[in-house]
């Protein structure tokens, strides 16, 4: 049986196609008896409005974009799944894009909305500056994620990275560690995604009266297994000694575990290790990895809700939602015997 059309409803109800369209789109200026007649015809014919057509007539696509630096990083893959779930509950589809940390790619995603491809953008920026994002805030409905730029005029959802790093470091100090290094330090600038985490680590050590010298800042240009392994091996080769590591990501932490094993250093007896993101692999490393767990469900849900409000025309100062996080303690940071 052919699908009922708008004109079929109009013919059965004895009204114009325009009147049927007004009823379908809930326009207020329709007589109640006419509205009832059209709705009866819709029910009898089983007419279903074409969602895409309705959205386009409203100037909407029904799609949003999620832009992340690297899709294959477990944290971003898990975040993307949560955003897709939250958007689906709101009747939206999600276009997932990988920027690779490229300024050109991030700008292209912002411009995609202006080209009518999406209604708004959830983005984890690492290359666009706070000033540029601030300047584009009225052109593009957007919500920012992560530890990157946080201009005051743009909505942002994320955990309190400094407080979480402080708590992770305090946990290590409480287990008796006195030389706590930070793995994942980066040069200042838009790409310095570990800035707040480094600040929280430093604050906790200062409060405990412990050293946070430059030799304990272990660099990592990328958050990867290889960078974690290399960062630890190079530090040990330079003669840097530490009894604990706060890692800016779980990928770095897993690489660190590998490096420590290669050097015959026991975890946690010789060196305790804390990761970040609590990816699905964390409970299954050997030893199992202590990690900072951000509430991805809350992050995704709030981001989609805030973006929807912006798309619907909300004109308000930039908002910041601080999502929940917790330190999940496992074997890699247990108290040494």
Number of C-alpha atoms within 10 A of each C-alpha: 3 4 10 15 16 19 15 17 26 20 14 15 21 15 15 14 16 12 19 27 18 15 18 17 13 11 10 10 10 14 10 10 9 16 20 14 19 24 18 15 20 23 12 12 15 13 16 13 15 10 10 12 12 16 13 12 10 10 11 18 21 20 19 26 23 21 26 26 20 15 18 11 14 17 20 19 15 17 19 20 14 18 27 21 19 23 22 13 12 14 10 18 19 20 14 17 17 17 23 16 17 15 14 13 18 24 16 13 23 24 17 17 21 14 10 14 17 21 25 29 28 28 24 24 28 24 22 20 18 18 13 12 22 16 14 15 16 13 12 19 25 30 27 24 22 19 24 22 26 21 18 15 19 23 24 28 25 23 23 20 24 21 18 23 29 23 18 31 26 20 19 23 18 12 13 12 22 17 20 27 27 26 30 28 21 18 13 10 13 16 19 18 22 24 21 19 26 23 15 22 25 23 20 22 19 12 10 13 10 16 15 18 10 9 15 19 19 21 19 23 14 15 21 19 18 17 21 30 22 20 21 27 19 14 18 15 9 10 9 15 15 19 19 26 26 28 32 28 25 30 27 29 31 25 22 26 26 19 21 18 11 12 11 9 14 15 23 19 15 14 21 26 31 33 29 27 23 23 22 11 13 22 17 9 12 13 17 18 29 26 29 26 18 23 16 22 18 20 24 25 19 21 26 26 15 23 22 22 12 20 18 12 10 12 10 10 10 15 14 17 16 15 17 16 19 16 20 17 17 16 18 24 26 17 15 13 5
